[in-house]
Amino acid sequence: MRPPDSRARDDDVRDEYDPAVLGAGIRGKYLERYRAGTNLVLLAPDVRKAFPTDESVTQALRSLIPRGGPS
């Protein structure tokens, strides 16, 4: 049998944090900054098997760029 204080709590904020000071937060506050520095692409499972690392994908895509660079 578990001790009574090990049961799941209703919240996940530690006792040392005062919820009144934390505030409500702002949803999406850093979304634009995140999107500006991130370029994620979902690969189909068969493509993922052929190119298992980000470096292998980068090499394959670079081989498709004309020598003069992107147009």
N, CA, C, O and CB atoms as a CASP TS submission, in Angstrom:
PFRMAT TS
TARGET T0000
AUTHOR 0000-0000-0000
METHOD Language model
MODEL 1
PARENT N/A
ATOM      1  N   MET     1       0.839  -1.189   0.000  1.00  0.00           N
ATOM      2  CA  MET     1       0.000   0.000   0.000  1.00  0.00           C
ATOM      3  C   MET     1       0.883   1.251   0.000  1.00  0.00           C
ATOM      4  O   MET     1       1.896   1.316   0.697  1.00  0.00           O
ATOM      5  CB  MET     1      -0.954  -0.001   1.224  1.00  0.00           C
ATOM      6  N   ARG     2       0.478   2.233  -0.791  1.00  0.00           N
ATOM      7  CA  ARG     2       1.245   3.464  -0.895  1.00  0.00           C
ATOM      8  C   ARG     2       0.930   4.402   0.257  1.00  0.00           C
ATOM      9  O   ARG     2      -0.169   4.378   0.811  1.00  0.00           O
ATOM     10  CB  ARG     2       0.969   4.151  -2.223  1.00  0.00           C
ATOM     11  N   PRO     3       1.905   5.229   0.612  1.00  0.00           N
ATOM     12  CA  PRO     3       1.609   6.278   1.604  1.00  0.00           C
ATOM     13  C   PRO     3       0.625   7.281   1.005  1.00  0.00           C
ATOM     14  O   PRO     3       0.652   7.500  -0.206  1.00  0.00           O
ATOM     15  CB  PRO     3       2.918   7.002   2.063  1.00  0.00           C
ATOM     16  N   PRO     4      -0.233   7.892   1.802  1.00  0.00           N
ATOM     17  CA  PRO     4      -1.272   8.784   1.284  1.00  0.00           C
ATOM     18  C   PRO     4      -0.738   9.983   0.494  1.00  0.00           C
ATOM     19  O   PRO     4      -1.435  10.464  -0.399  1.00  0.00           O
ATOM     20  CB  PRO     4      -2.103   9.282   2.420  1.00  0.00           C
ATOM     21  N   ASP     5       0.457  10.483   0.781  1.00  0.00           N
ATOM     22  CA  ASP     5       0.958  11.667   0.090  1.00  0.00           C
ATOM     23  C   ASP     5       1.564  11.351  -1.280  1.00  0.00           C
ATOM     24  O   ASP     5       1.970  12.280  -1.978  1.00  0.00           O
ATOM     25  CB  ASP     5       1.987  12.355   0.950  1.00  0.00           C
ATOM     26  N   SER     6       1.644  10.092  -1.693  1.00  0.00           N
ATOM     27  CA  SER     6       2.216   9.761  -2.993  1.00  0.00           C
ATOM     28  C   SER     6       1.154   9.688  -4.087  1.00  0.00           C
ATOM     29  O   SER     6       1.477   9.387  -5.236  1.00  0.00           O
ATOM     30  CB  SER     6       2.962   8.443  -2.911  1.00  0.00           C
ATOM     31  N   ARG     7      -0.103   9.956  -3.751  1.00  0.00           N
ATOM     32  CA  ARG     7      -1.165   9.965  -4.761  1.00  0.00           C
ATOM     33  C   ARG     7      -0.975  11.124  -5.716  1.00  0.00           C
ATOM     34  O   ARG     7      -0.351  12.130  -5.375  1.00  0.00           O
ATOM     35  CB  ARG     7      -2.549  10.048  -4.100  1.00  0.00           C
ATOM     36  N   ALA     8      -1.517  10.976  -6.914  1.00  0.00           N
ATOM     37  CA  ALA     8      -1.406  12.036  -7.926  1.00  0.00           C
ATOM     38  C   ALA     8      -2.071  13.304  -7.417  1.00  0.00           C
ATOM     39  O   ALA     8      -3.132  13.267  -6.794  1.00  0.00           O
ATOM     40  CB  ALA     8      -2.045  11.594  -9.269  1.00  0.00           C
ATOM     41  N   ARG     9      -1.422  14.425  -7.698  1.00  0.00           N
ATOM     42  CA  ARG     9      -1.967  15.718  -7.277  1.00  0.00           C
ATOM     43  C   ARG     9      -2.816  16.295  -8.389  1.00  0.00           C
ATOM     44  O   ARG     9      -2.680  15.916  -9.552  1.00  0.00           O
ATOM     45  CB  ARG     9      -0.837  16.702  -6.895  1.00  0.00           C
ATOM     46  N   ASP    10      -3.687  17.209  -8.026  1.00  0.00           N
ATOM     47  CA  ASP    10      -4.556  17.852  -9.016  1.00  0.00           C
ATOM     48  C   ASP    10      -3.773  18.802  -9.922  1.00  0.00           C
ATOM     49  O   ASP    10      -4.172  19.026 -11.065  1.00  0.00           O
ATOM     50  CB  ASP    10      -5.680  18.614  -8.314  1.00  0.00           C
ATOM     51  N   ASP    11      -2.676  19.357  -9.436  1.00  0.00           N
ATOM     52  CA  ASP    11      -1.864  20.251 -10.253  1.00  0.00           C
ATOM     53  C   ASP    11      -0.423  19.752 -10.263  1.00  0.00           C
ATOM     54  O   ASP    11      -0.059  18.861  -9.495  1.00  0.00           O
ATOM     55  CB  ASP    11      -1.939  21.710  -9.726  1.00  0.00           C
ATOM     56  N   ASP    12       0.387  20.331 -11.133  1.00  0.00           N
ATOM     57  CA  ASP    12       1.771  19.913 -11.202  1.00  0.00           C
ATOM     58  C   ASP    12       2.730  21.030 -10.795  1.00  0.00           C
ATOM     59  O   ASP    12       3.926  20.948 -11.075  1.00  0.00           O
ATOM     60  CB  ASP    12       2.092  19.439 -12.594  1.00  0.00           C
ATOM     61  N   VAL    13       2.221  22.068 -10.140  1.00  0.00           N
ATOM     62  CA  VAL    13       3.047  23.166  -9.671  1.00  0.00           C
ATOM     63  C   VAL    13       3.596  22.808  -8.292  1.00  0.00           C
ATOM     64  O   VAL    13       2.853  22.415  -7.394  1.00  0.00           O
ATOM     65  CB  VAL    13       2.239  24.498  -9.626  1.00  0.00           C
ATOM     66  N   ARG    14       4.877  22.949  -8.149  1.00  0.00           N
ATOM     67  CA  ARG    14       5.508  22.645  -6.871  1.00  0.00           C
ATOM     68  C   ARG    14       5.070  23.627  -5.795  1.00  0.00           C
ATOM     69  O   ARG    14       4.669  24.753  -6.087  1.00  0.00           O
ATOM     70  CB  ARG    14       7.026  22.664  -7.011  1.00  0.00           C
ATOM     71  N   ASP    15       5.152  23.187  -4.565  1.00  0.00           N
ATOM     72  CA  ASP    15       4.717  24.005  -3.440  1.00  0.00           C
ATOM     73  C   ASP    15       5.507  25.312  -3.312  1.00  0.00           C
ATOM     74  O   ASP    15       4.971  26.312  -2.835  1.00  0.00           O
ATOM     75  CB  ASP    15       4.838  23.214  -2.163  1.00  0.00           C
ATOM     76  N   GLU    16       6.779  25.311  -3.736  1.00  0.00           N
ATOM     77  CA  GLU    16       7.596  26.514  -3.575  1.00  0.00           C
ATOM     78  C   GLU    16       7.246  27.621  -4.565  1.00  0.00           C
ATOM     79  O   GLU    16       7.736  28.742  -4.425  1.00  0.00           O
ATOM     80  CB  GLU    16       9.046  26.161  -3.722  1.00  0.00           C
ATOM     81  N   TYR    17       6.403  27.331  -5.568  1.00  0.00           N
ATOM     82  CA  TYR    17       5.966  28.343  -6.526  1.00  0.00           C
ATOM     83  C   TYR    17       4.603  28.878  -6.133  1.00  0.00           C
ATOM     84  O   TYR    17       3.673  28.117  -5.866  1.00  0.00           O
ATOM     85  CB  TYR    17       5.925  27.769  -7.950  1.00  0.00           C
ATOM     86  N   ASP    18       4.501  30.193  -6.101  1.00  0.00           N
ATOM     87  CA  ASP    18       3.246  30.833  -5.743  1.00  0.00           C
ATOM     88  C   ASP    18       2.435  31.059  -7.017  1.00  0.00           C
ATOM     89  O   ASP    18       2.838  31.866  -7.855  1.00  0.00           O
ATOM     90  CB  ASP    18       3.492  32.174  -4.987  1.00  0.00           C
ATOM     91  N   PRO    19       1.297  30.366  -7.187  1.00  0.00           N
ATOM     92  CA  PRO    19       0.486  30.532  -8.403  1.00  0.00           C
ATOM     93  C   PRO    19       0.050  31.971  -8.654  1.00  0.00           C
ATOM     94  O   PRO    19      -0.149  32.357  -9.806  1.00  0.00           O
ATOM     95  CB  PRO    19      -0.734  29.657  -8.321  1.00  0.00           C
ATOM     96  N   ALA    20      -0.102  32.770  -7.607  1.00  0.00           N
ATOM     97  CA  ALA    20      -0.514  34.164  -7.772  1.00  0.00           C
ATOM     98  C   ALA    20       0.569  34.969  -8.486  1.00  0.00           C
ATOM     99  O   ALA    20       0.261  35.919  -9.206  1.00  0.00           O
ATOM    100  CB  ALA    20      -0.831  34.797  -6.405  1.00  0.00           C
ATOM    101  N   VAL    21       1.832  34.597  -8.293  1.00  0.00           N
ATOM    102  CA  VAL    21       2.940  35.310  -8.914  1.00  0.00           C
ATOM    103  C   VAL    21       3.166  34.826 -10.351  1.00  0.00           C
ATOM    104  O   VAL    21       3.583  35.606 -11.207  1.00  0.00           O
ATOM    105  CB  VAL    21       4.218  35.130  -8.083  1.00  0.00           C
ATOM    106  N   LEU    22       2.894  33.560 -10.614  1.00  0.00           N
ATOM    107  CA  LEU    22       3.152  32.985 -11.935  1.00  0.00           C
ATOM    108  C   LEU    22       2.265  33.583 -13.021  1.00  0.00           C
ATOM    109  O   LEU    22       2.724  33.763 -14.148  1.00  0.00           O
ATOM    110  CB  LEU    22       2.953  31.490 -11.891  1.00  0.00           C
ATOM    111  N   GLY    23       1.049  33.885 -12.724  1.00  0.00           N
ATOM    112  CA  GLY    23       0.143  34.438 -13.721  1.00  0.00           C
ATOM    113  C   GLY    23      -0.409  33.362 -14.637  1.00  0.00           C
ATOM    114  O   GLY    23      -0.149  32.174 -14.443  1.00  0.00           O
ATOM    115  N   ALA    24      -1.169  33.781 -15.634  1.00  0.00           N
ATOM    116  CA  ALA    24      -1.845  32.843 -16.517  1.00  0.00           C
ATOM    117  C   ALA    24      -0.978  32.412 -17.691  1.00  0.00           C
ATOM    118  O   ALA    24      -1.233  31.359 -18.275  1.00  0.00           O
ATOM    119  CB  ALA    24      -3.118  33.452 -17.027  1.00  0.00           C
ATOM    120  N   GLY    25       0.023  33.177 -18.052  1.00  0.00           N
ATOM    121  CA  GLY    25       0.840  32.844 -19.209  1.00  0.00           C
ATOM    122  C   GLY    25       0.182  33.330 -20.488  1.00  0.00           C
ATOM    123  O   GLY    25      -1.001  33.673 -20.497  1.00  0.00           O
ATOM    124  N   ILE    26       0.946  33.358 -21.557  1.00  0.00           N
ATOM    125  CA  ILE    26       0.446  33.826 -22.840  1.00  0.00           C
ATOM    126  C   ILE    26       0.652  32.716 -23.861  1.00  0.00           C
ATOM    127  O   ILE    26       1.786  32.354 -24.172  1.00  0.00           O
ATOM    128  CB  ILE    26       1.159  35.143 -23.283  1.00  0.00           C
ATOM    129  N   ARG    27      -0.431  32.186 -24.373  1.00  0.00           N
ATOM    130  CA  ARG    27      -0.360  31.090 -25.342  1.00  0.00           C
ATOM    131  C   ARG    27       0.232  31.603 -26.657  1.00  0.00           C
ATOM    132  O   ARG    27      -0.209  32.616 -27.200  1.00  0.00           O
ATOM    133  CB  ARG    27      -1.769  30.470 -25.581  1.00  0.00           C
ATOM    134  N   GLY    28       1.240  30.881 -27.156  1.00  0.00           N
ATOM    135  CA  GLY    28       1.852  31.234 -28.429  1.00  0.00           C
ATOM    136  C   GLY    28       2.799  32.416 -28.376  1.00  0.00           C
ATOM    137  O   GLY    28       3.117  32.992 -29.417  1.00  0.00           O
ATOM    138  N   LYS    29       3.253  32.791 -27.202  1.00  0.00           N
ATOM    139  CA  LYS    29       4.104  33.964 -27.040  1.00  0.00           C
ATOM    140  C   LYS    29       5.364  33.892 -27.901  1.00  0.00           C
ATOM    141  O   LYS    29       5.785  34.906 -28.458  1.00  0.00           O
ATOM    142  CB  LYS    29       4.487  34.124 -25.585  1.00  0.00           C
ATOM    143  N   TYR    30       5.967  32.720 -28.017  1.00  0.00           N
ATOM    144  CA  TYR    30       7.209  32.563 -28.760  1.00  0.00           C
ATOM    145  C   TYR    30       7.017  31.816 -30.080  1.00  0.00           C
ATOM    146  O   TYR    30       7.999  31.385 -30.685  1.00  0.00           O
ATOM    147  CB  TYR    30       8.220  31.840 -27.911  1.00  0.00           C
ATOM    148  N   LEU    31       5.782  31.655 -30.535  1.00  0.00           N
ATOM    149  CA  LEU    31       5.507  30.870 -31.729  1.00  0.00           C
ATOM    150  C   LEU    31       6.185  31.434 -32.973  1.00  0.00           C
ATOM    151  O   LEU    31       6.817  30.676 -33.709  1.00  0.00           O
ATOM    152  CB  LEU    31       4.022  30.791 -31.954  1.00  0.00           C
ATOM    153  N   GLU    32       6.080  32.717 -33.231  1.00  0.00           N
ATOM    154  CA  GLU    32       6.684  33.311 -34.428  1.00  0.00           C
ATOM    155  C   GLU    32       8.202  33.188 -34.397  1.00  0.00           C
ATOM    156  O   GLU    32       8.819  32.922 -35.428  1.00  0.00           O
ATOM    157  CB  GLU    32       6.282  34.784 -34.555  1.00  0.00           C
ATOM    158  N   ARG    33       8.811  33.378 -33.232  1.00  0.00           N
ATOM    159  CA  ARG    33      10.262  33.239 -33.110  1.00  0.00           C
ATOM    160  C   ARG    33      10.674  31.795 -33.366  1.00  0.00           C
ATOM    161  O   ARG    33      11.703  31.547 -33.995  1.00  0.00           O
ATOM    162  CB  ARG    33      10.741  33.695 -31.714  1.00  0.00           C
ATOM    163  N   TYR    34       9.884  30.842 -32.888  1.00  0.00           N
ATOM    164  CA  TYR    34      10.152  29.422 -33.110  1.00  0.00           C
ATOM    165  C   TYR    34      10.047  29.084 -34.594  1.00  0.00           C
ATOM    166  O   TYR    34      10.921  28.418 -35.149  1.00  0.00           O
ATOM    167  CB  TYR    34       9.176  28.554 -32.295  1.00  0.00           C
ATOM    168  N   ARG    35       8.981  29.543 -35.224  1.00  0.00           N
ATOM    169  CA  ARG    35       8.779  29.256 -36.649  1.00  0.00           C
ATOM    170  C   ARG    35       9.862  29.871 -37.517  1.00  0.00           C
ATOM    171  O   ARG    35      10.246  29.286 -38.530  1.00  0.00           O
ATOM    172  CB  ARG    35       7.422  29.761 -37.097  1.00  0.00           C
ATOM    173  N   ALA    36      10.352  31.024 -37.144  1.00  0.00           N
ATOM    174  CA  ALA    36      11.384  31.702 -37.933  1.00  0.00           C
ATOM    175  C   ALA    36      12.687  30.910 -37.946  1.00  0.00           C
ATOM    176  O   ALA    36      13.429  30.962 -38.927  1.00  0.00           O
ATOM    177  CB  ALA    36      11.634  33.106 -37.383  1.00  0.00           C
ATOM    178  N   GLY    37      12.974  30.184 -36.879  1.00  0.00           N
ATOM    179  CA  GLY    37      14.237  29.463 -36.789  1.00  0.00           C
ATOM    180  C   GLY    37      14.112  27.969 -36.960  1.00  0.00           C
ATOM    181  O   GLY    37      15.076  27.247 -36.704  1.00  0.00           O
ATOM    182  N   THR    38      12.967  27.479 -37.380  1.00  0.00           N
ATOM    183  CA  THR    38      12.750  26.041 -37.474  1.00  0.00           C
ATOM    184  C   THR    38      12.138  25.703 -38.821  1.00  0.00           C
ATOM    185  O   THR    38      11.237  26.389 -39.305  1.00  0.00           O
ATOM    186  CB  THR    38      11.848  25.544 -36.330  1.00  0.00           C
ATOM    187  N   ASN    39      12.645  24.629 -39.417  1.00  0.00           N
ATOM    188  CA  ASN    39      12.095  24.165 -40.679  1.00  0.00           C
ATOM    189  C   ASN    39      11.934  22.655 -40.570  1.00  0.00           C
ATOM    190  O   ASN    39      12.872  21.907 -40.846  1.00  0.00           O
ATOM    191  CB  ASN    39      13.010  24.564 -41.896  1.00  0.00           C
ATOM    192  N   LEU    40      10.769  22.211 -40.175  1.00  0.00           N
ATOM    193  CA  LEU    40      10.508  20.797 -40.000  1.00  0.00           C
ATOM    194  C   LEU    40       9.669  20.277 -41.145  1.00  0.00           C
ATOM    195  O   LEU    40       8.743  20.942 -41.610  1.00  0.00           O
ATOM    196  CB  LEU    40       9.816  20.535 -38.668  1.00  0.00           C
ATOM    197  N   VAL    41      10.005  19.073 -41.597  1.00  0.00           N
ATOM    198  CA  VAL    41       9.264  18.432 -42.672  1.00  0.00           C
ATOM    199  C   VAL    41       9.001  16.996 -42.261  1.00  0.00           C
ATOM    200  O   VAL    41       9.914  16.305 -41.807  1.00  0.00           O
ATOM    201  CB  VAL    41      10.038  18.502 -44.028  1.00  0.00           C
ATOM    202  N   LEU    42       7.767  16.537 -42.412  1.00  0.00           N
ATOM    203  CA  LEU    42       7.453  15.145 -42.119  1.00  0.00           C
ATOM    204  C   LEU    42       7.733  14.300 -43.348  1.00  0.00           C
ATOM    205  O   LEU    42       7.270  14.609 -44.446  1.00  0.00           O
ATOM    206  CB  LEU    42       5.982  14.988 -41.670  1.00  0.00           C
ATOM    207  N   LEU    43       8.493  13.236 -43.157  1.00  0.00           N
ATOM    208  CA  LEU    43       8.841  12.356 -44.264  1.00  0.00           C
ATOM    209  C   LEU    43       7.964  11.122 -44.244  1.00  0.00           C
ATOM    210  O   LEU    43       7.584  10.631 -43.181  1.00  0.00           O
ATOM    211  CB  LEU    43      10.319  11.961 -44.203  1.00  0.00           C
ATOM    212  N   ALA    44       7.649  10.628 -45.420  1.00  0.00           N
ATOM    213  CA  ALA    44       6.905   9.373 -45.533  1.00  0.00           C
ATOM    214  C   ALA    44       7.780   8.243 -44.990  1.00  0.00           C
ATOM    215  O   ALA    44       9.006   8.333 -45.052  1.00  0.00           O
ATOM    216  CB  ALA    44       6.481   9.094 -47.021  1.00  0.00           C
ATOM    217  N   PRO    45       7.173   7.192 -44.463  1.00  0.00           N
ATOM    218  CA  PRO    45       7.952   6.101 -43.865  1.00  0.00           C
ATOM    219  C   PRO    45       9.013   5.503 -44.793  1.00  0.00           C
ATOM    220  O   PRO    45      10.111   5.188 -44.333  1.00  0.00           O
ATOM    221  CB  PRO    45       7.022   5.016 -43.427  1.00  0.00           C
ATOM    222  N   ASP    46       8.716   5.338 -46.077  1.00  0.00           N
ATOM    223  CA  ASP    46       9.709   4.766 -46.991  1.00  0.00           C
ATOM    224  C   ASP    46      10.887   5.722 -47.222  1.00  0.00           C
ATOM    225  O   ASP    46      12.026   5.283 -47.382  1.00  0.00           O
ATOM    226  CB  ASP    46       9.049   4.418 -48.331  1.00  0.00           C
ATOM    227  N   VAL    47      10.607   7.018 -47.239  1.00  0.00           N
ATOM    228  CA  VAL    47      11.673   8.007 -47.392  1.00  0.00           C
ATOM    229  C   VAL    47      12.517   8.046 -46.126  1.00  0.00           C
ATOM    230  O   VAL    47      13.741   8.166 -46.193  1.00  0.00           O
ATOM    231  CB  VAL    47      11.088   9.410 -47.701  1.00  0.00           C
ATOM    232  N   ARG    48      11.872   7.946 -44.987  1.00  0.00           N
ATOM    233  CA  ARG    48      12.573   7.948 -43.699  1.00  0.00           C
ATOM    234  C   ARG    48      13.552   6.779 -43.606  1.00  0.00           C
ATOM    235  O   ARG    48      14.633   6.920 -43.034  1.00  0.00           O
ATOM    236  CB  ARG    48      11.564   7.885 -42.539  1.00  0.00           C
ATOM    237  N   LYS    49      13.180   5.622 -44.166  1.00  0.00           N
ATOM    238  CA  LYS    49      14.082   4.466 -44.160  1.00  0.00           C
ATOM    239  C   LYS    49      15.296   4.717 -45.039  1.00  0.00           C
ATOM    240  O   LYS    49      16.408   4.319 -44.691  1.00  0.00           O
ATOM    241  CB  LYS    49      13.348   3.207 -44.630  1.00  0.00           C
ATOM    242  N   ALA    50      15.090   5.378 -46.182  1.00  0.00           N
ATOM    243  CA  ALA    50      16.189   5.655 -47.098  1.00  0.00           C
ATOM    244  C   ALA    50      17.119   6.750 -46.573  1.00  0.00           C
ATOM    245  O   ALA    50      18.319   6.732 -46.844  1.00  0.00           O
ATOM    246  CB  ALA    50      15.640   6.054 -48.455  1.00  0.00           C
ATOM    247  N   PHE    51      16.564   7.699 -45.824  1.00  0.00           N
ATOM    248  CA  PHE    51      17.327   8.827 -45.306  1.00  0.00           C
ATOM    249  C   PHE    51      17.094   8.955 -43.798  1.00  0.00           C
ATOM    250  O   PHE    51      16.293   9.787 -43.372  1.00  0.00           O
ATOM    251  CB  PHE    51      16.935  10.138 -46.037  1.00  0.00           C
ATOM    252  N   PRO    52      17.773   8.154 -42.994  1.00  0.00           N
ATOM    253  CA  PRO    52      17.481   8.090 -41.562  1.00  0.00           C
ATOM    254  C   PRO    52      17.990   9.271 -40.729  1.00  0.00           C
ATOM    255  O   PRO    52      17.551   9.455 -39.594  1.00  0.00           O
ATOM    256  CB  PRO    52      18.056   6.847 -41.018  1.00  0.00           C
ATOM    257  N   THR    53      18.908  10.070 -41.275  1.00  0.00           N
ATOM    258  CA  THR    53      19.452  11.186 -40.496  1.00  0.00           C
ATOM    259  C   THR    53      19.218  12.504 -41.217  1.00  0.00           C
ATOM    260  O   THR    53      18.972  12.525 -42.423  1.00  0.00           O
ATOM    261  CB  THR    53      20.955  10.985 -40.235  1.00  0.00           C
ATOM    262  N   ASP    54      19.294  13.596 -40.479  1.00  0.00           N
ATOM    263  CA  ASP    54      19.132  14.906 -41.105  1.00  0.00           C
ATOM    264  C   ASP    54      20.255  15.175 -42.098  1.00  0.00           C
ATOM    265  O   ASP    54      20.034  15.830 -43.116  1.00  0.00           O
ATOM    266  CB  ASP    54      19.093  16.007 -40.041  1.00  0.00           C
ATOM    267  N   GLU    55      21.446  14.682 -41.817  1.00  0.00           N
ATOM    268  CA  GLU    55      22.565  14.880 -42.736  1.00  0.00           C
ATOM    269  C   GLU    55      22.340  14.157 -44.061  1.00  0.00           C
ATOM    270  O   GLU    55      22.672  14.696 -45.117  1.00  0.00           O
ATOM    271  CB  GLU    55      23.863  14.398 -42.096  1.00  0.00           C
ATOM    272  N   SER    56      21.785  12.954 -44.023  1.00  0.00           N
ATOM    273  CA  SER    56      21.527  12.227 -45.271  1.00  0.00           C
ATOM    274  C   SER    56      20.460  12.929 -46.110  1.00  0.00           C
ATOM    275  O   SER    56      20.546  12.936 -47.338  1.00  0.00           O
ATOM    276  CB  SER    56      21.091  10.785 -44.968  1.00  0.00           C
ATOM    277  N   VAL    57      19.476  13.507 -45.470  1.00  0.00           N
ATOM    278  CA  VAL    57      18.450  14.275 -46.194  1.00  0.00           C
ATOM    279  C   VAL    57      19.077  15.524 -46.800  1.00  0.00           C
ATOM    280  O   VAL    57      18.810  15.851 -47.957  1.00  0.00           O
ATOM    281  CB  VAL    57      17.272  14.663 -45.250  1.00  0.00           C
ATOM    282  N   THR    58      19.900  16.218 -46.038  1.00  0.00           N
ATOM    283  CA  THR    58      20.552  17.430 -46.527  1.00  0.00           C
ATOM    284  C   THR    58      21.427  17.134 -47.735  1.00  0.00           C
ATOM    285  O   THR    58      21.392  17.871 -48.721  1.00  0.00           O
ATOM    286  CB  THR    58      21.386  18.070 -45.421  1.00  0.00           C
ATOM    287  N   GLN    59      22.215  16.058 -47.669  1.00  0.00           N
ATOM    288  CA  GLN    59      23.070  15.695 -48.802  1.00  0.00           C
ATOM    289  C   GLN    59      22.237  15.386 -50.049  1.00  0.00           C
ATOM    290  O   GLN    59      22.584  15.819 -51.148  1.00  0.00           O
ATOM    291  CB  GLN    59      23.946  14.484 -48.442  1.00  0.00           C
ATOM    292  N   ALA    60      21.160  14.655 -49.887  1.00  0.00           N
ATOM    293  CA  ALA    60      20.312  14.312 -51.032  1.00  0.00           C
ATOM    294  C   ALA    60      19.692  15.563 -51.646  1.00  0.00           C
ATOM    295  O   ALA    60      19.650  15.697 -52.869  1.00  0.00           O
ATOM    296  CB  ALA    60      19.207  13.329 -50.609  1.00  0.00           C
ATOM    297  N   LEU    61      19.214  16.474 -50.814  1.00  0.00           N
ATOM    298  CA  LEU    61      18.604  17.699 -51.335  1.00  0.00           C
ATOM    299  C   LEU    61      19.641  18.601 -51.996  1.00  0.00           C
ATOM    300  O   LEU    61      19.353  19.225 -53.018  1.00  0.00           O
ATOM    301  CB  LEU    61      17.895  18.456 -50.214  1.00  0.00           C
ATOM    302  N   ARG    62      20.836  18.678 -51.428  1.00  0.00           N
ATOM    303  CA  ARG    62      21.890  19.502 -52.035  1.00  0.00           C
ATOM    304  C   ARG    62      22.289  18.974 -53.408  1.00  0.00           C
ATOM    305  O   ARG    62      22.669  19.745 -54.289  1.00  0.00           O
ATOM    306  CB  ARG    62      23.119  19.554 -51.121  1.00  0.00           C
ATOM    307  N   SER    63      22.203  17.664 -53.587  1.00  0.00           N
ATOM    308  CA  SER    63      22.566  17.101 -54.889  1.00  0.00           C
ATOM    309  C   SER    63      21.575  17.518 -55.969  1.00  0.00           C
ATOM    310  O   SER    63      21.880  17.410 -57.156  1.00  0.00           O
ATOM    311  CB  SER    63      22.637  15.575 -54.807  1.00  0.00           C
ATOM    312  N   LEU    64      20.404  17.989 -55.580  1.00  0.00           N
ATOM    313  CA  LEU    64      19.386  18.428 -56.541  1.00  0.00           C
ATOM    314  C   LEU    64      19.484  19.917 -56.885  1.00  0.00           C
ATOM    315  O   LEU    64      18.844  20.377 -57.831  1.00  0.00           O
ATOM    316  CB  LEU    64      18.008  18.131 -55.992  1.00  0.00           C
ATOM    317  N   ILE    65      20.269  20.657 -56.137  1.00  0.00           N
ATOM    318  CA  ILE    65      20.417  22.099 -56.375  1.00  0.00           C
ATOM    319  C   ILE    65      21.415  22.302 -57.522  1.00  0.00           C
ATOM    320  O   ILE    65      22.505  21.730 -57.495  1.00  0.00           O
ATOM    321  CB  ILE    65      20.897  22.848 -55.069  1.00  0.00           C
ATOM    322  N   PRO    66      21.062  23.102 -58.517  1.00  0.00           N
ATOM    323  CA  PRO    66      21.996  23.361 -59.625  1.00  0.00           C
ATOM    324  C   PRO    66      23.294  23.992 -59.097  1.00  0.00           C
ATOM    325  O   PRO    66      23.293  24.644 -58.053  1.00  0.00           O
ATOM    326  CB  PRO    66      21.338  24.291 -60.688  1.00  0.00           C
ATOM    327  N   ARG    67      24.383  23.795 -59.819  1.00  0.00           N
ATOM    328  CA  ARG    67      25.697  24.280 -59.361  1.00  0.00           C
ATOM    329  C   ARG    67      25.732  25.785 -59.145  1.00  0.00           C
ATOM    330  O   ARG    67      26.471  26.248 -58.275  1.00  0.00           O
ATOM    331  CB  ARG    67      26.764  23.898 -60.361  1.00  0.00           C
ATOM    332  N   GLY    68      24.983  26.552 -59.882  1.00  0.00           N
ATOM    333  CA  GLY    68      24.966  27.991 -59.721  1.00  0.00           C
ATOM    334  C   GLY    68      24.230  28.453 -58.475  1.00  0.00           C
ATOM    335  O   GLY    68      24.214  29.643 -58.160  1.00  0.00           O
ATOM    336  N   GLY    69      23.616  27.501 -57.762  1.00  0.00           N
ATOM    337  CA  GLY    69      22.845  27.833 -56.573  1.00  0.00           C
ATOM    338  C   GLY    69      21.356  27.881 -56.899  1.00  0.00           C
ATOM    339  O   GLY    69      20.956  27.703 -58.049  1.00  0.00           O
ATOM    340  N   PRO    70      20.562  28.116 -55.902  1.00  0.00           N
ATOM    341  CA  PRO    70      19.114  28.186 -56.125  1.00  0.00           C
ATOM    342  C   PRO    70      18.766  29.363 -57.033  1.00  0.00           C
ATOM    343  O   PRO    70      19.424  30.402 -56.995  1.00  0.00           O
ATOM    344  CB  PRO    70      18.363  28.310 -54.782  1.00  0.00           C
ATOM    345  N   SER    71      17.739  29.192 -57.840  1.00  0.00           N
ATOM    346  CA  SER    71      17.363  30.274 -58.760  1.00  0.00           C
ATOM    347  C   SER    71      16.384  31.225 -58.160  1.00  0.00           C
ATOM    348  O   SER    71      15.975  32.185 -58.813  1.00  0.00           O
ATOM    349  CB  SER    71      16.789  29.718 -60.018  1.00  0.00           C
TER
END
